[in-house]
Amino acid sequence: MSISVKDVAALAQVSVGTVSNVLNRPDKVSAATVQRVQAAIDELGFVRNDAARQLRAGRSRSIGLVVLDVGNPFFTDVARGAERRAAESDLAILLGNSDDDESRETRYLDLFEEQRVQGVLITPVDDVSTRLARLRARGIPVVLVDRPSDSGEFSSVAVDDVGGGYLAARHLLDTGRRRIAFVGGPLTTRQVTDRLAGARRAVESERDASLEVIEATALTVLEGRAAGERLRGRKPGDRPDAVFAANDLLAVGVLQALVMLGSITVPDDIAIIGYDDIDFASAAVVPLSSIRQPSELIGRRAVDLLLAEIDDGAGVDQVVFPPELIVRQSTAARQQ
């Protein structure tokens, strides 16, 4: 049998309106009455109909989050930071994984609109400004995550990826490496192209240095391993002396192919640096140097911007965090 608000009111000997206030606006009810109504709820096993409440309020108590790849620990940490911040405001995160697929991304945005979420956080596959503008026009604010807003139309939280790419390549150059290979892709991904642009800027400052681009089809360990196997198959004189991988998953794959599946030593033969500084980086068979992004902080700050727009009608804000170079064994200076 379904227990209703009327049943709770009858048992607590209060009006239906009082029960509603206890559920939605307890500050308007005396502590004694709240306690009596809560006791009736517990005794009857009443469960509120949140869907009906959302229809009346016109909004759910949730925020939609769409990420490129939920299998990437970086995005897992971003989601964790967003979830923790949202919980502080009594909100839940609905997580969608676009898997770098525009059609999946669109389906999640449609779903979130149907669910009447409070707002949307998104790392877009490509330019979806028209779709996001439609969400905003319908009263659903949007914040871009790990991606700047080129048009300045939306608030965003990102890291300076051009600066991060420069830091990574500059570090390799400072350790004496001169033949650098950049492993990353697809090259249509904004974060990848920005990191490559930063690396190019660093390499171009050294007359005797070169940068080779090895494009991957995805930012995964398997793609990194495939790139590493191609490098391992070259003659020693044709190999780079350093690899800058566009993320740590690629870097782990390259490392596996070179060290665990071959006879190449890291860092003496080839140095490797990744990007994101996920937990796997420090736990790799050769601890990986990396460019650290404050992943959980990115998620928290994105929710902050969203709530500011929801609650206060705050304007557009572009937050850009500086990247940090983390040096470990994989880029140590060659032993003499």
Salt bridges, closest charged atoms under 4 A:
ASP50 OD1 - ARG53 NH2 2.63
ASP77 OD1 - ARG80 NH1 2.61
GLU88 OE1 - ARG85 NH1 3.60
GLU88 OE2 - ARG300 NH2 3.05
ASP110 OD1 - ARG131 NH2 2.68
ASP110 OD1 - ARG134 NH2 3.89
GLU113 OE1 - ARG131 NH2 2.90
GLU113 OE1 - ARG134 NH2 3.72
GLU113 OE2 - ARG138 NH1 2.40
ASP150 OD1 - ARG190 NH1 2.62
ASP161 OD1 - ARG195 NE 3.14
ASP174 OD1 - ARG170 NH2 2.99
ASP194 OD2 - ARG190 NE 2.79
GLU206 OE2 - ARG170 NH2 2.85
GLU206 OE1 - ARG178 NH2 3.81
ASP208 OD1 - ARG178 NE 3.02
GLU212 OE2 - ARG234 NH2 2.47
ASP241 OD2 - ARG334 NH2 3.52
ASP277 OD2 - ARG292 NE 2.72
ASP277 OD1 - ARG328 NH1 2.87
GLU296 OE2 - ARG80 NH1 4.00
GLU296 OE1 - ARG84 NH1 2.94
ASP304 OD1 - ARG85 NE 2.58
GLU309 OE2 - ARG136 NE 3.71
ASP317 OD2 - ARG301 NH2 3.88
GLU324 OE1 - ARG292 NH1 3.91
